[in-house]
Amino acid sequence: MEVRNPMRDLTLRLSFTERERAIIALVFAGGLVTGLWMGTLLVPSEALDVPMTTAEMSGDEYVEPAYLPITGVHVFLTFITPAIAIYYGYVVTDPRPGPDDEPVAADGGEESDA
C-alpha cells in the first residue's frame, strides 16, 4: 500500500509574466512603506510623548529625547525600498531587444525591408 503525502497535492504553482512580477514588486514596496508609516502615525500622540533628558556639552545645557520614535530604518526603507522596486521593474520589463532577439513583424507576417 502506497502512502501519499497530502502536502504534495497542496503545492501552488504560479507563473507570472515579467510585467506582473514588476507590478507585484512595486505594490509590495508601496505597501511596505505605507504600512510602516501608517503604523507609526496611528499610534496615539500620548504614546509618542517621548521623555526628554538634559545634557551638558561645552558648558551649554540642551534637551534631547531619550529615544527617537522614528528611527533611521524608517527613512532608509522609505527611499530604498521603492527605488529597488522601480529598478527591478525597469530591468524586468526592459523593452529593448537583447543580442539574441530577432526582429519580428508586428502583424505576425514576414518582415520586409520596404
C-alpha positions in Angstrom: 0.0 0.0 0.0 1.4 3.3 -1.1 1.2 6.2 1.4 0.8 9.6 -0.3 1.9 12.8 1.2 -1.1 15.1 1.4 1.1 18.2 1.4 2.4 17.3 -2.1 -1.1 17.9 -3.6 -1.3 21.4 -2.0 1.5 22.8 -4.0 0.7 26.1 -5.6 2.5 26.7 -8.9 2.4 30.3 -10.1 3.8 31.6 -13.2 3.8 35.4 -13.7 4.7 37.4 -16.7 7.5 40.0 -16.5 5.0 42.8 -16.2 3.1 41.1 -13.4 6.3 40.5 -11.5 7.2 44.2 -11.8 3.7 45.2 -10.6 4.0 42.8 -7.6 7.3 44.3 -6.6 6.0 47.8 -6.9 2.9 47.0 -4.9 4.9 45.2 -2.2 7.3 48.2 -1.9 4.4 50.7 -1.7 2.5 48.5 0.8 5.6 48.2 3.0 6.3 51.9 3.1 2.7 52.8 3.6 2.3 50.2 6.4 5.5 51.3 8.1 4.4 55.0 8.3 0.7 54.3 8.9 1.7 52.0 11.8 3.8 54.8 13.3 1.3 57.6 12.6 -1.7 55.6 14.0 0.0 55.4 17.4 -1.6 58.0 19.7 0.4 61.1 20.3 0.4 60.4 24.1 2.3 57.2 23.4 4.9 59.0 21.4 5.3 61.7 24.1 9.0 61.0 24.4 10.7 61.7 27.7 13.4 64.2 27.5 16.8 64.2 29.1 19.1 67.2 29.6 22.7 67.0 28.8 25.6 69.4 29.1 28.2 69.9 26.4 30.9 72.6 26.4 29.1 74.4 29.2 25.8 74.7 27.4 22.8 72.7 28.6 20.5 71.2 26.0 17.5 68.9 25.9 17.4 65.7 23.9 14.9 62.9 23.5 15.5 59.8 25.5 14.7 57.8 22.3 13.6 58.5 18.8 10.2 57.1 17.8 11.1 57.3 14.1 14.4 55.6 13.5 16.8 55.8 10.6 15.3 52.5 9.4 12.0 54.3 8.7 13.8 56.8 6.5 16.1 54.3 4.9 13.2 52.0 3.9 11.0 54.9 2.7 13.5 55.7 0.0 15.4 52.5 -0.7 12.5 50.0 -1.0 10.7 51.9 -3.8 14.0 52.6 -5.5 14.8 48.9 -5.6 11.3 48.0 -6.8 11.4 50.7 -9.5 14.8 49.5 -10.7 13.6 45.8 -10.6 10.5 46.8 -12.6 12.6 48.6 -15.2 15.1 45.8 -15.5 12.5 43.0 -15.8 10.3 44.9 -18.3 13.1 46.4 -20.3 11.6 46.7 -23.9 15.0 47.0 -25.6 15.9 43.9 -27.7 18.7 41.8 -26.5 21.6 40.4 -28.6 19.8 37.1 -29.2 16.5 38.6 -30.2 15.5 38.5 -33.9 13.2 41.2 -35.4 9.6 40.1 -35.9 6.9 41.7 -37.9 4.2 43.4 -35.8 1.3 41.7 -37.7 2.9 38.2 -37.4 3.7 38.0 -41.1 7.1 38.2 -42.8 9.4 41.1 -42.1 10.3 43.2 -45.2 12.7 46.0 -45.8 10.1 48.0 -47.7 
